[in-house]
Amino acid sequence: MEKTLRIIKYLIIGGLFLSLFLPLYISDSLFFPFITGKNFLFRIIIEFIFMLWVILAVCDKKFRPRKSLILLSLFAFIFIMVLSTIFGANPYRSFWSNYERMEGLVTYLHALAYFVVLITVLNTEKLWKWFFHTSLLVSFIIAVYGFLQLAGIKPIHQSDVRLDATLGNASYLAIYMVFHIFLALMYFLKEKNWWKWFYIPFFLSYLIILYNTATRGAILGLVGGFFVFLFLMSIFSKERKKKFISVASLLLILLLITIFWSFRNSSFIKQNSVLSRFSNISMEEQSRFVIWKMSWEGFKENPVLGWGPENYNLVFNKYYQPILYKQEPWFDRAHNVFFDKLVTTGILGLLSYLGLFIFSIFYLFKRKYRENFSVTESALIFSLFAAYFFHNIFVFDNLISFIMFLIFLAYIHFHYISSEPIKIENKKIDYNKSVDSKLAITSPIVITVFVFLFYFINIPGYLANLNLLDALQAAANGKIQDASVKFNKALSHDSFGNSEIREQLASFSKKVIDAPEDVAANNLKLEIFEKALSEMKKQIESSPNDIRYMLFLGSLYNEGKRYGDAIDILEKTIDISPNKQQIYFELGSSYLNKKEYSKAMEILKKSFDLEPSYDEARKIYAMAAIYNRQTDLGEKILIDRYNTHKIPDSRLVNAYASIDDYEKVVQIWEKIVEQNPSNAQYRVSLAAGYLRINERMKAIEQLQKAIEIESKFKQQGEYYINEIKAGRNP
């Protein structure tokens, strides 16, 4: 029996070490390959090792968690999340989240289980050393991947310049590097022999990769963390040499910051893709401050328990400010972890989360609990948390960074319990019939629960994700029937991924509805369209206050020419989010298509009035005025901004055509062709405009140029030319 428990322990340790390899995992067979694969694998690992841990803890008291303020604070935080989920705006979403994030309550419950296993099984300094060095190895592999991206050997997934390695997001990679910069520095300073120089290549590699992520929050957090570390060392270090080096380094950092700020407008900095991001920081220009103000309004509405995890999007939409038109329209994070917690879990959730930092610092610097910590190590870990804290002010958290945070919390907990007297007798277990019976009774129960949870938590969502990606690939390849079947199969799993599947199905149906007959039969197009409508209605029923899906439904109705239905749902949407310009655009489009031009103009004027600097709102309002035969007003709106009404926009072409003003149609098409001289279709459209104003030679000239550009257009183009020469309008 002793051997059995020892095997269980080693399996658990193996699972813990395996969790460190999660950042390397990319699943190309899943939708959101950098997120879903990591999250599903994390859940499976934790479920397996937690099952084994329960068996181990039942049989051996040594492996039961010992209390600390960190553990209590984490339990409190998760408990508040549970309450927020139950009493929040959308409990289902709070529990499951979605494919893009996968950071609902279910993930945090796994994180809690992970922490419990960490603090009970990694119970020696040697194990922790091996654990941290494994993490350093993994992070170095990721850094190598980043260098391959720098060299152009591996593609950058998020952008052309900001490294993202195997994490798929520059911000995620950045904070991961910050943790390992401090970790490498910690062991460099702890080691007393020549082996310490082994950490320098790691340290420097991480710095280079971090710099090339161009993530301001993480880089500024690192600088702030270094500053804090050097400041603490200059005060608390008992070695004169370390004090001197710390003070000198502090002065050097201040000097470098001063030099940078003095030359922030120089061409060298402005032309540098990384440094320019720091030189352009402006309190007035940063949308984050607007978002934080919106977050505060949302907090005041539900101050105690918040709106529920993963429900920040509801606050964003309700309190949306039109000045954010340049930003992504669907924020589901405040880009500030503390506002995220405040909005989604209320003041109780934020306080319990802050408790993790506060109690960690307490254990780091309270002499009674610092038996195995040197001043240097305490200062370094505190500075790491300061860097992480600062990063969280400007960026949202993710699974990998939160895992790293938990690991360091567990390490501090380990040192705390190592300095406290053990209240439970730590004697060798008498592996007798009592232990045998515990194992015999516990094992089948725990395994049964594990199998159930494993299936319930992972399988439906995983299979649905696979089917969704298959559907999207079939759609991209023009296999309409196959795509439809795969969408239906994805939905059949009835998983937390339904919201994403329904969105993608809606987008797919909008593309298919206007497809030619040879691509998709009309009955198939109608079937797909009706399915998309039905599923989006179901989504709205499950998320009644989420305007994202209401807007999707309104757009679907418009695409299907059911304008009255579109108006009904879109007007309800405006009631929930009165400042969202996209809603007015879609509603205005409904009235335009119904030829209720006066009403369309009224709606689109509201969008324009919300934020006149929004070019899209201006153009659409001007377009509506032209449709309403208020041409002077429409042109004035454009001239006020662009000093001309001849804006190269096909929507204005349609507006002028609707009032038979083909002189203006031609003028705009001329502008469009001028900007796109190699587009044959644009020249054909211009030729059609010339025919409308009886400029037949000009029409022929444009058709001839279209033939030169597109040889496949020759036969048709020559037919048009001959018809025009014959005095007919083709």
Rosetta blueprint (number, residue, H / E / L):
1 M L
2 E H
3 K H
4 T H
5 L H
6 R H
7 I H
8 I H
9 K H
10 Y H
11 L H
12 I H
13 I H
14 G H
15 G H
16 L H
17 F H
18 L H
19 S H
20 L L
21 F L
22 L H
23 P H
24 L H
25 Y L
26 I L
27 S L
28 D L
29 S L
30 L L
31 F L
32 F L
33 P L
34 F L
35 I L
36 T H
37 G H
38 K H
39 N H
40 F H
41 L H
42 F H
43 R H
44 I H
45 I H
46 I H
47 E H
48 F H
49 I H
50 F H
51 M H
52 L H
53 W H
54 V H
55 I H
56 L H
57 A H
58 V H
59 C H
60 D L
61 K H
62 K H
63 F H
64 R L
65 P L
66 R L
67 K L
68 S L
69 L H
70 I H
71 L H
72 L H
73 S H
74 L H
75 F H
76 A H
77 F H
78 I H
79 F H
80 I H
81 M H
82 V H
83 L H
84 S H
85 T H
86 I H
87 F H
88 G L
89 A L
90 N L
91 P H
92 Y H
93 R H
94 S H
95 F H
96 W H
97 S L
98 N L
99 Y L
100 E L
101 R L
102 M L
103 E L
104 G L
105 L H
106 V H
107 T H
108 Y H
109 L H
110 H H
111 A H
112 L H
113 A H
114 Y H
115 F H
116 V H
117 V H
118 L H
119 I H
120 T H
121 V H
122 L L
123 N L
124 T L
125 E H
126 K H
127 L H
128 W H
129 K H
130 W H
131 F H
132 F H
133 H H
134 T H
135 S H
136 L H
137 L H
138 V H
139 S H
140 F H
141 I H
142 I H
143 A H
144 V H
145 Y H
146 G H
147 F H
148 L H
149 Q H
150 L H
151 A L
152 G L
153 I L
154 K L
155 P L
156 I L
157 H L
158 Q L
159 S L
160 D L
161 V L
162 R L
163 L L
164 D L
165 A H
166 T H
167 L H
168 G L
169 N L
170 A H
171 S H
172 Y H
173 L H
174 A H
175 I H
176 Y H
177 M H
178 V H
179 F H
180 H H
181 I H
182 F H
183 L H
184 A H
185 L H
186 M H
187 Y H
188 F H
189 L H
190 K H
191 E L
192 K L
193 N L
194 W H
195 W H
196 K H
197 W H
198 F H
199 Y H
200 I H
201 P H
202 F H
203 F H
204 L H
205 S H
206 Y H
207 L H
208 I H
209 I H
210 L H
211 Y H
212 N H
213 T H
214 A L
215 T L
216 R H
217 G H
218 A H
219 I H
220 L H
221 G H
222 L H
223 V H
224 G H
225 G H
226 F H
227 F H
228 V H
229 F H
230 L H
231 F H
232 L H
233 M H
234 S H
235 I H
236 F H
237 S L
238 K L
239 E L
240 R H
241 K H
242 K H
243 K H
244 F H
245 I H
246 S H
247 V H
248 A H
249 S H
250 L H
251 L H
252 L H
253 I H
254 L H
255 L H
256 L H
257 I H
258 T H
259 I H
260 F H
261 W H
262 S H
263 F L
264 R L
265 N L
266 S L
267 S H
268 F H
269 I H
270 K H
271 Q L
272 N L
273 S L
274 V L
275 L H
276 S H
277 R H
278 F H
279 S H
280 N L
281 I L
282 S L
283 M L
284 E L
285 E L
286 Q L
287 S H
288 R H
289 F H
290 V H
291 I H
292 W H
293 K H
294 M H
295 S H
296 W H
297 E H
298 G H
299 F H
300 K H
301 E H
302 N L
303 P L
304 V L
305 L L
306 G L
307 W L
308 G L
309 P L
310 E L
311 N L
312 Y H
313 N H
314 L H
315 V H
316 F H
317 N H
318 K H
319 Y L
320 Y L
321 Q L
322 P H
323 I H
324 L H
325 Y H
326 K H
327 Q L
328 E L
329 P L
330 W L
331 F L
332 D L
333 R L
334 A L
335 H L
336 N L
337 V H
338 F H
339 F H
340 D H
341 K H
342 L H
343 V H
344 T H
345 T H
346 G H
347 I H
348 L H
349 G H
350 L H
351 L H
352 S H
353 Y H
354 L H
355 G H
356 L H
357 F H
358 I H
359 F H
360 S H
361 I H
362 F H
363 Y H
364 L H
365 F H
366 K L
367 R H
368 K H
369 Y H
370 R L
371 E L
372 N L
373 F L
374 S L
375 V H
376 T H
377 E H
378 S H
379 A H
380 L H
381 I H
382 F H
383 S H
384 L H
385 F H
386 A H
387 A H
388 Y H
389 F H
390 F H
391 H H
392 N H
393 I H
394 F H
395 V L
396 F L
397 D L
398 N L
399 L H
400 I H
401 S H
402 F H
403 I H
404 M H
405 F H
406 L H
407 I H
408 F H
409 L H
410 A H
411 Y H
412 I H
413 H H
414 F H
415 H H
416 Y H
417 I H
418 S H
419 S H
420 E L
421 P L
422 I L
423 K L
424 I L
425 E L
426 N L
427 K L
428 K L
429 I L
430 D L
431 Y L
432 N L
433 K H
434 S H
435 V H
436 D H
437 S H
438 K H
439 L H
440 A H
441 I H
442 T H
443 S H
444 P H
445 I H
446 V H
447 I H
448 T H
449 V H
450 F H
451 V H
452 F H
453 L H
454 F H
455 Y H
456 F H
457 I H
458 N H
459 I H
460 P H
461 G H
462 Y H
463 L H
464 A H
465 N H
466 L H
467 N H
468 L H
469 L H
470 D H
471 A H
472 L H
473 Q H
474 A H
475 A H
476 A H
477 N L
478 G L
479 K L
480 I H
481 Q H
482 D H
483 A H
484 S H
485 V H
486 K H
487 F H
488 N H
489 K H
490 A H
491 L H
492 S H
493 H L
494 D L
495 S L
496 F L
497 G L
498 N H
499 S H
500 E H
501 I H
502 R H
503 E H
504 Q H
505 L H
506 A H
507 S H
508 F H
509 S H
510 K H
511 K H
512 V H
513 I L
514 D L
515 A L
516 P L
517 E L
518 D L
519 V L
520 A L
521 A L
522 N H
523 N H
524 L H
525 K H
526 L H
527 E H
528 I H
529 F H
530 E H
531 K H
532 A H
533 L H
534 S H
535 E H
536 M H
537 K H
538 K H
539 Q H
540 I H
541 E H
542 S H
543 S L
544 P L
545 N L
546 D L
547 I H
548 R H
549 Y H
550 M H
551 L H
552 F H
553 L H
554 G H
555 S H
556 L H
557 Y H
558 N H
559 E H
560 G L
561 K L
562 R L
563 Y H
564 G H
565 D H
566 A H
567 I H
568 D H
569 I H
570 L H
571 E H
572 K H
573 T H
574 I H
575 D H
576 I H
577 S L
578 P L
579 N L
580 K L
581 Q H
582 Q H
583 I H
584 Y H
585 F H
586 E H
587 L H
588 G H
589 S H
590 S H
591 Y H
592 L H
593 N H
594 K L
595 K L
596 E L
597 Y H
598 S H
599 K H
600 A H
601 M H
602 E H
603 I H
604 L H
605 K H
606 K H
607 S H
608 F H
609 D H
610 L H
611 E L
612 P L
613 S L
614 Y L
615 D H
616 E H
617 A H
618 R H
619 K H
620 I H
621 Y H
622 A H
623 M H
624 A H
625 A H
626 I H
627 Y H
628 N L
629 R L
630 Q L
631 T H
632 D H
633 L H
634 G H
635 E H
636 K H
637 I H
638 L H
639 I H
640 D H
641 R H
642 Y H
643 N L
644 T L
645 H L
646 K L
647 I L
648 P L
649 D L
650 S H
651 R H
652 L H
653 V H
654 N H
655 A H
656 Y H
657 A H
658 S H
659 I L
660 D L
661 D L
662 Y H
663 E H
664 K H
665 V H
666 V H
667 Q H
668 I H
669 W H
670 E H
671 K H
672 I H
673 V H
674 E H
675 Q H
676 N L
677 P L
678 S L
679 N L
680 A H
681 Q H
682 Y H
683 R H
684 V H
685 S H
686 L H
687 A H
688 A H
689 G H
690 Y H
691 L H
692 R H
693 I L
694 N L
695 E L
696 R H
697 M H
698 K H
699 A H
700 I H
701 E H
702 Q H
703 L H
704 Q H
705 K H
706 A H
707 I H
708 E H
709 I H
710 E L
711 S H
712 K H
713 F H
714 K H
715 Q H
716 Q H
717 G H
718 E H
719 Y H
720 Y H
721 I H
722 N H
723 E H
724 I H
725 K H
726 A L
727 G L
728 R L
729 N L
730 P L
